[in-house]
Amino acid sequence: MSTVLETRGLLKRFGGITPTNDVSIQVERGARRALIGPNGAGKTTLINLLTGVLEPTAGSIWLDGADITQLAPHQRVRRGVVRTFQINQLFGELTPLQSLALSVSAQLGISAQWWKRLGTDARVAPRCDTLLKQFHLDDVADQQVKHLAYGKRRLLEIATALACEPRVLLLDEPVAGVPEGERQEIFDIINALPADVSVLLIEHDMDLVFNFAKSVTVLVNGAVFAEGDVQTISNDPRVKAVYLGEAVHG
Amino acid sequence: MKTAADGLKHAARWRWWELTLLGALVLSWFVLPGQSLLLNEIAILALFALSLDLILGYSGIVSLGHAAFFGFGSYAAALFAKLVMPDPWLGMLLAIALAALLGAITSVLILRGTDLTRLMVTLGVASILYELANKLDWLTGGADGLQGVVMGPLWTPFGAFDFDIAGRTAYAYTLFVLIVCLLVGRRLVHSPFGYSLQALRDNRLRAASIGLSVNARLVAVYTIAAAIAGAAGALLAQTSGFASLDVFDFHRSAEVLLVLVIGGTGYLYGGIFGAIVFKLLHDLVSAWTPQYWNFWLGVFLVVLVLVGRDKLTKPWTWWKRG
């Protein structure tokens, strides 16, 4: 398997705190990787570094063998590094249809067109139709996002990321706040992504992690604590002590 | 089953009230010949507010110094007419180009910081230009204003028209520029670019996360808004034959913000409705009690904000509960 996304000695310091401490990971093409660790282990910070929201203190990030450490967030998205947010980040005044159409347009590189109507390009609408249907948003497609129920907004959060045609998809607790019964649905969609899309998942629900992921990276105190396939990690006594043990208490 | 293609088309369709408004604007020139001077003022204010709506309503950029571009366009058009040639169309194009240039340059100041810093920075830019126009009196006439601006005839496919004292030519000219800017603005806000502005207004973090370059968009829209404000300023100078420091004054920036608040932001027509209400109110109240116009404007604004625009414009809902 070839490596798509790689970090080398990634380090982030905020004053005296080091939420990311010398992290070197490799994500292969088509990976289904989970990133776990106790609260405050630096999972979200790592995602923020990967997507360019934060700048690393030291170290570098590589995509397909090219150094992307200095690229701005939107440039990384254009190259296929796409994320979802733990807390919904949506366009409240737009409708789901408009949000998706804009995301698809951005992905096609036509979002700066100012003379043609949104959706004039024949590739935009069909892609929106597919996403709306897939995420059960077709019945609310024309309502303002700010008026949608939480569950729908959560679905749109993930649909928006998929509209960007990710090559590496970073999911930050995608089912946070989603009712038990609807979680599997979201994971079914994620599982159905093309086999060459790499997925890096942050999730607290261990059942979901072990169902979805093929490999797991455990972060503790900002550093990689353990790494391996699901079997190895779930049987690792150190991981159990540090992570699963804490989860029971916390 | 409604498809996405239909849904996207539907959002950009012409609504009946838009067409009615455009029709009414054109009609006003024919049916109210005696009111051309007032209508001209309204249309200029409407255009100025339209330009502010692009940055405030659509992009979420607050400004207390939008008069900078209005005034810059005003002086550019007046000086062009006085020093180079009196043709209004060329003067208009030059004013638009120069205001756009100023917008592009000053846009870097509004990229970072909070709303409060933007308020201060935009206010500062307008103040700087005000003082420059004051100091450079050999060019601008300083505090006396730029006098002796004589406009040439307005060349049209129907012949050449002189600017008359009743403001008939002036209003037709202003109306033409307003409608062209409105149509261009309408195209713009329904385009992917227009939606990307709303996206970054609603959530900059996510806008960047779908691959939009937030800063490039802000520079672009600020430049476009400055160009349109410049056009409004040029209209004022050309149709009044005069440019004075007043065009840069703080009250201009505040007034256009008020107009937009009255008319509503983020749907492109707020400036037009707001300008009509504002100017008519001004005209009526001033005629009735000249000294207390500001008092009644204040009362109106308080009522507008407390009751809400929706409720105020729908009297039939006044006695309904909820």
Boltz contact constraints between the chains, C-beta under 6 A:
constraints:
  - contact:
      token1: [A, 73]
      token2: [B, 208]
      max_distance: 6.0
  - contact:
      token1: [A, 74]
      token2: [B, 208]
      max_distance: 6.0
  - contact:
      token1: [A, 74]
      token2: [B, 211]
      max_distance: 6.0
  - contact:
      token1: [A, 74]
      token2: [B, 212]
      max_distance: 6.0
  - contact:
      token1: [A, 74]
      token2: [B, 213]
      max_distance: 6.0
  - contact:
      token1: [A, 77]
      token2: [B, 211]
      max_distance: 6.0
  - contact:
      token1: [A, 78]
      token2: [B, 211]
      max_distance: 6.0
  - contact:
      token1: [A, 89]
      token2: [B, 203]
      max_distance: 6.0
  - contact:
      token1: [A, 89]
      token2: [B, 205]
      max_distance: 6.0
  - contact:
      token1: [A, 89]
      token2: [B, 206]
      max_distance: 6.0
  - contact:
      token1: [A, 91]
      token2: [B, 199]
      max_distance: 6.0
  - contact:
      token1: [A, 91]
      token2: [B, 202]
      max_distance: 6.0
  - contact:
      token1: [A, 91]
      token2: [B, 203]
      max_distance: 6.0
  - contact:
      token1: [A, 92]
      token2: [B, 202]
      max_distance: 6.0
  - contact:
      token1: [A, 93]
      token2: [B, 198]
      max_distance: 6.0
  - contact:
      token1: [A, 93]
      token2: [B, 202]
      max_distance: 6.0
  - contact:
      token1: [A, 94]
      token2: [B, 198]
      max_distance: 6.0
  - contact:
      token1: [A, 97]
      token2: [B, 4]
      max_distance: 6.0
  - contact:
      token1: [A, 97]
      token2: [B, 7]
      max_distance: 6.0
  - contact:
      token1: [A, 98]
      token2: [B, 195]
      max_distance: 6.0
  - contact:
      token1: [A, 101]
      token2: [B, 8]
      max_distance: 6.0
  - contact:
      token1: [A, 102]
      token2: [B, 195]
      max_distance: 6.0
  - contact:
      token1: [A, 102]
      token2: [B, 199]
      max_distance: 6.0
  - contact:
      token1: [A, 103]
      token2: [B, 210]
      max_distance: 6.0
  - contact:
      token1: [A, 105]
      token2: [B, 192]
      max_distance: 6.0
  - contact:
      token1: [A, 106]
      token2: [B, 210]
      max_distance: 6.0
  - contact:
      token1: [A, 106]
      token2: [B, 211]
      max_distance: 6.0
  - contact:
      token1: [A, 106]
      token2: [B, 212]
      max_distance: 6.0
  - contact:
      token1: [A, 110]
      token2: [B, 192]
      max_distance: 6.0
  - contact:
      token1: [A, 111]
      token2: [B, 192]
      max_distance: 6.0
  - contact:
      token1: [A, 111]
      token2: [B, 196]
      max_distance: 6.0
  - contact:
      token1: [A, 112]
      token2: [B, 193]
      max_distance: 6.0
  - contact:
      token1: [A, 113]
      token2: [B, 191]
      max_distance: 6.0
  - contact:
      token1: [A, 113]
      token2: [B, 192]
      max_distance: 6.0
  - contact:
      token1: [A, 114]
      token2: [B, 188]
      max_distance: 6.0
  - contact:
      token1: [A, 114]
      token2: [B, 191]
      max_distance: 6.0
  - contact:
      token1: [A, 114]
      token2: [B, 193]
      max_distance: 6.0
  - contact:
      token1: [A, 115]
      token2: [B, 187]
      max_distance: 6.0
  - contact:
      token1: [A, 116]
      token2: [B, 191]
      max_distance: 6.0
  - contact:
      token1: [A, 117]
      token2: [B, 12]
      max_distance: 6.0
  - contact:
      token1: [A, 117]
      token2: [B, 190]
      max_distance: 6.0
  - contact:
      token1: [A, 118]
      token2: [B, 8]
      max_distance: 6.0
  - contact:
      token1: [A, 118]
      token2: [B, 192]
      max_distance: 6.0
  - contact:
      token1: [A, 118]
      token2: [B, 195]
      max_distance: 6.0
  - contact:
      token1: [A, 119]
      token2: [B, 8]
      max_distance: 6.0
  - contact:
      token1: [A, 125]
      token2: [B, 4]
      max_distance: 6.0
  - contact:
      token1: [A, 125]
      token2: [B, 5]
      max_distance: 6.0
  - contact:
      token1: [A, 128]
      token2: [B, 4]
      max_distance: 6.0
  - contact:
      token1: [A, 129]
      token2: [B, 3]
      max_distance: 6.0
  - contact:
      token1: [A, 129]
      token2: [B, 4]
      max_distance: 6.0
  - contact:
      token1: [A, 141]
      token2: [B, 7]
      max_distance: 6.0
  - contact:
      token1: [A, 142]
      token2: [B, 7]
      max_distance: 6.0
  - contact:
      token1: [A, 164]
      token2: [B, 210]
      max_distance: 6.0
